[in-house]
Amino acid sequence: MASKTIRLTTAEALVRYLIAQRTVVDGTNVPLFPGVYGIFGHGNVTSLGHSLETHRKELPVWRGQNEQGMGLAAAAFAKAARRQQIMVCTSSIGPGATNMVTAAGVAMSNRLPVLFIAGDTFVSRLPDPVLQQVEHFGMPSTTVNDSFQSVVRYWDRITHPAQILNSLPQAVATMLDPGDCGPAFIGLPQDIAAEAYDYPEAFFDTTVNESPRPRPDRGQLAKAVAALRAAKRPVIIAGGGVHYSRAESELAEFADKHGIPVVETVAGKSSLLASHPRYSGPLGVTGADAANQVVRKADLVLAVGTRLEDFTTGSWTLFDAETKFIGVNAARFDAWKHKALPVVADAREALTEISEALEGWTADTSWTTEAAGHRDDLTAFVNRRTADDGVWPPSYGQLVGLVHESATPEDYVLTAAGGLPGELNINWMSKGIATFDCEYGFSCMGYEISGAWGAAMARSTGEVYSMVGDGSYLMMNSDIYASVLSGHKMILVVCDNEGYAVIERLQVNQGGASYNNMLADSNGTGTSARVNFAAHAASLGAETYEVHSLAEFADALAKARKSDKTAVIVTKVRAQDFTEGGAFWQVGVPEVSDRATVTAARKSMDEGLKAQRPGV
C-alpha cells in the first residue's frame, strides 16, 4: 500500500517539519525549535517567508536588526537553554547570508546548536547573475553560502525538493549529538524553495527528540578508575559539557564524596556554587592565581566536558609534563587530547559510573585541606578586588562586585570580549547553577548585547545582566532595540574605558607602543570626540542611566531591576586597572626587533615557554 502524500513547496515542507519536532525539558513537552530570528529579503521572503507567516503561531519569527546579531542571539539562547532547544536564523541571499558566518563561528567554537537557513541563487542558473550573487568563473555552482562550510557541523544546499527528506533529519541529529554538536546550515535556492513535491505525510509526524547519553566503555572506565585510585593530588576541571549534560548535581556529589577540588573553565563556570566546599575557583589565563596553584600541584587531572583551549591551560604551561589526564567527553576528539586516558561518554553518566567504581575511595585529606586553603585565598582576593577604594572612575572589579551584590541566584550574567571576561571569571562568585555565560570560544565582540537578547528569550526566571565595553557596544548595538521591540528585558552595563584597553595592554606588555587601540592614540582629527552612550541607548528605546559614583551605580541597578523594560547603565571605568590572572599565555612576539622592549618581551616569552607541556 502506497504511503499517503501531500503536495507542498519545499519551503512549506521545511517549516512543517520544524514545527513537528518536539523535545522534553524538565518534564514538559516543548518545541525543539521554539522560534526563528529572521530578516527577510529576496531569497527567503517570497517562499519561506510566506510559510513562516502562515505558521506564525506555531513557529514565531522575531525580527532581527542585523543578521550577525540574530546568530549571536541564537547561540546565546542555546547556551542559556543548555542545548535543549534550538533557534533558527534565516536570511536572504548574499550579504544577509554572509553576515551570519561570524555568528556560525561563535556557535561552532562553543559547540552550540543553531540552524542557519539562507536563501541561495537559482539552481537552474537561467537568470544568473542575480542581484547580490558573487560569481566564481571556474566554479559556477559555488555561492557565498559555501563560506559556511568551515564554521558549521552540517552543511547542505537543497537542489531538489526531495532532498530535505534526508537532510533535515540529519541536521537535527547533528545538532542533538552531544559529541558532534554545533550549528547546521541549509542553503535554499530561490527556485527550489518555491518548487512543489509530493511529500510523505509521515515526514510531518510529531517527533519527540532526545539527545543521546552515551555510557563509558568498560575498558576506558576501568583505566580511569585505576588512575584516580593511584592519584595523590587529583583535581577536576569542569567544562561547558557539565552544563550541557545537566550534570551539575552529579559533579557536586562526586567532588564532595571523593574529596576532590574542582576548578572551572570559562564555559564551565557556575557548574558548582561558589559556596560548595570543593570549589577552588576559575583556572587559566583569565582565572585566579589561587585556583591555578591547585592545578599546578595536581598529579592527575579529571577533565570533564572541556576542550582544553589555551586560556584554560595557560598555553599548556599550567601542568607538569608528568601530570596524568583523564578526558571525560562526549566528543572523542576532546577526550584524547594530550595523551589523556579517554572516557568517551556523557558527563553525567561517566561521573555516576566512575563514582560507583570508586566507592570507598577519597583523596588524601591533606590535599583536600590544602585546596580549601587556596579557595580561602581566592575569596580574600575577590573581596579586595571588588572593595570600594573611594576613587572614581571605578575598576572593573568594583563594578562586577556591585552587579553581583544586586543579583539573585536566579539571575544570569553574560559577557564576551575585552577585559570583562577575566574580571567576571575571577570576581563573579556564582550564586546559582548555570547562570553564567562568557562567550570565550570565539570571544566575539558584539555578543554581549545580541547574546543578552537571546538569553533573555531563553530564560523564564530572573534578570539577565550583560556587561559590555565601549568597543563592543560600538561594534554591534542594534539588538538593544530588538530587546525593546520583542519585550525581552535585559540590564546592560556599558563600561567605557575609551578604547580597546585590554588589547592595548597586550600591545604594550609585549614591548609595543600604544597605537590604534585607545581613542587617544588613534589617527584622525576627531580623537577627542566621545560617544554619548546613554543618549544613543535611549534613542533605541531603553531606559538609561549615566552614573558618576558607585552609589549612583548601585541605585541604577536597583531601579533597573524594578523596571519591566530593558535598561542601559553607562559608567566610566579605569582603563588600566585589570584583575591579574595567574597563568602564562603564548602569543606571537617578534623574534628580532630594533625596539629593546620587544626584544625583552620575546626573551620573557621564550622563558615562559620552557614550562610548556609537550603536545602529545
Buried (B, 14 or more C-beta within 10 A) or exposed (E): EEEEEBEBBBBBBBBBBBBBBBBEBEEEEBBBBBBBBBBBBBBBBBBBBBBBEEBEEBBBBBBBBBBBBBBBBBBBBBBBBBBBBBBBBBBBBBBBBBBBBBBBBBBBBBBBBBBBBBBBBBBEBEEEEBEBBBEEEEEEEBBBBBBBEEBBBBBBBBEEBEBBBEBBBEBBBBBBBBBBBBBBBBBBBBBBBBBEBEBEEEBBEEBEBEBEBBBBEEEBBEBBBEBBEEBEBBBBBBBBBBBBBBBBEBBBBBBBBBBBBBBBBBBBBBBBBBEBBBBBBBBBBBBBBBBBBBBBBBBBBBBBBBBBBBBBBBBBBBBBEEBBBBBBBBBEEBBBBBEBBBBBBBBBBBBBBBBEBBEEBEBEEEBBEBBBEBBEBBBEBBEEBBEEEEEEBBBBBBBBBBBBEBBEEEBBBBBBBBBBBBBBBBBBBBBBBBBBBBBBBBBBBBBBBBBBBBBBBBBEEBBBBBBBBBBBBBBBBBBBBBBBBBEBBBBBBBBBBBBBBBBBBBBBEBBBEBEEBBBEEEEEEEEEEEBEBBEBBBEBBBBBBBBEEBEBBBBBBEEBBEEEEBBBBBBBBBBEBBBEBBBBBBEEBBEEBEEEBBBBBBEBBEEBEEBBBEEE
